Amino acid sequence: MRVNYQTNNSTQFRILSDDQCKELYSAALQVLQHTGFEVHSKEALDLLSDNGASVKGDRAYIPASVVQRALDAAPKCFFVYGRQGDRSKSLDIRPNHVHYGLGAGCVSFQDPCTGKRREYHREDAATVARVADALPHIDFVQSLGTIGNIPQNLTDVYEFAEMTVNTSKPLVTYVHSMEILRVVHKIAVAAAGGEEEFIRHPNYLVLGSPASPLFEEPFAVERLFYCARHQIPYISTSAVTCGATSPVTMAGTLVQVMAEELAELVIEQLAVPGSPFLLGGVHSVMDMSTGILAYGAPEMSMLLAAQTEIARYLGLPYYSTAGCSDSKLVDEQAALEGAISILMAGLSGANMIHDVGYIEFGSTGSLQQTVMMDEVIGMVKHILAGIQVTPESMALDVIDRVGPGGQYLTDDHTLEHFKTEFWFPTLLDRKPWQAWEAAGAKSLGKRVQEKLNRIMDTHTCAPLKESTRETIDIILAEAEAKAGRA
Amino acid sequence: MSNILVRMSEAVIEGDVDAVVGLTEQALNEGLSPKDILDNGLVSGMDHVGIEFKEGNMFIPEVLLSAKVMHASLDILGPLFAETGTRMVGKVIIGTTQGDLHDIGKNLVGMMMRGAGFEVFDLGTDVAADVFVEAVREKTPDIVGISALLTTTMAGMHDTIEALQEAGLRDQVKVMVGGAPVTSGFAQKIGADGYAPDAPTAVDMAKEFVSA
């Protein structure tokens, strides 16, 4: 027998020690208590004041004990399901369970057929959802764009409706107003099969955000309250620009974003204790030459891995960012920035890793990038699984059986294990020169486009129930009438 | 060019706030005009900073430090401009649209415009169309710069342009728009005169507008 034997059941990675997590968390608590957090909402300020925070003007000074109560109340694990309670598509939100998905809100879109950068339209939301539905390593779906050619109060609504129809995977949405959130929620409830069903099997998450540094806009508070009261899982995603909206140092940035997001947690848990909540982030450096928030920067991966570890230390799930690029094209830069961030976010153990498919620092959504990154995620998942060390995998009998000078190709052990022990590329090329030439001498970009074309030509999502579709159509008609477009 | 002006532009380039105050006073004592100090000392230093920035040799925080040096000098020169009625490079009003509390981008533009020698009036965040109109009437700027971070508040840009039109002030000013969700297509659609994707471009465009 073996004693005191340790096994790594998956690949190990740490960027902070537990002591560093504790120190950064303590510092965030001090910010909340000493500097405070500005909240532009009387309702939230009253709630904070009634529960132990000291409020002066718009600013709440939140003591550590209040934060601790919120941490105790927040669920440590929960599930988000596919529409109609589909368990096979569910996100298992608990420590070290990793899921990847798309992002939303890009103002431009890379045309999925021509590759040209253009405005994002309603039919693109349908295409994005359908392609994401087909990709094996994409676990949750967002729209990859903001519809540009219709009134603004309908954009999020159409995106959500198209996604509901065209994918059975869980959705994430960023809504621009309370009116929109109420309509989106109606659609989600219809897709779940009713209010009660939605509470049992929530099928989407809402993305929110404190404003940096250290304040909460009126709409952000309303959205937070609405999510808590309707048990919609809420993601608190500060998106700070180091050196501009947060300190230039990574440690200082971590302290500030933890303070901001913990303040949202406190407000939400005071409103409805036990509401599902994720910490999250799109933190990166300001490129000091162009002023952009750099989506391909190494600091982004470092900051998000670090905050994932702090979240895990506190027992909260985390929503991270990867698979993006600052490049204007889906080119070599997009591939390497996307790949490194996907590996880093995966290693960190973040629960939901979003924005797979962003190029041009989040200004353009690209299905070409999503398809390429899907392959990277497959590769990374294989790395994350680590090396299993067991008597069967150490293969002493096999080594003995084959012996010096033998070969393993025809051994049963090889046959039995090669399909699970090895990762099989679907896009990356390993062909000999002649075979590659005979297949058209294609670059990765070309193969990505072909795969994307194939999915668009052939994949259809399992249909929604007819009655659900009708309900959604009625909801849309109401929203259109309200927006003055019959 | 006088030696003191060369030293002033060096102070701007090197970001030496302390030095520029003494140099400004010295230059005035030597009898140089505020306009001469601005154009051939400060602005010539900032022009150099602009070139270095575009070539990637200087970075945003360093440019902002140079702008701060320039402000320190302009604090002294400003009142003299008012006395003599001399105009600076140009006059700009900036603000973030109604409903939008985000202001980092707008502030960056403001700082860089000041650094380029513009007189800048910052109306802050959550600025309604009629507030823009009132400010244009009162300050008679060359340029109005409107910023938005949210797609929901972008509509405020259009409202402001329409309000300027209705007030009969549209022809007196150039309207520039910017912010993460804004595109050149959107700027065109709402009838803005210009769209700048970043602060340095905004400054270049503003300079073109006032020299045209």
Interface residues (C-beta under 8 A of the other chain):
Chain A: H40 G105 V107 S108 E119 T146 Q152 T155 H176 S177 A211 F215 E217 T241 G243 A244 T245 M286 M288 S289 T290 G291 I292 S363
Chain B: F53 G56 F59 I60 P61 L101 H102 I104 G105 L108 L150 T151 T152 M154 A155 A180 P181 T183 G185 D198 A199
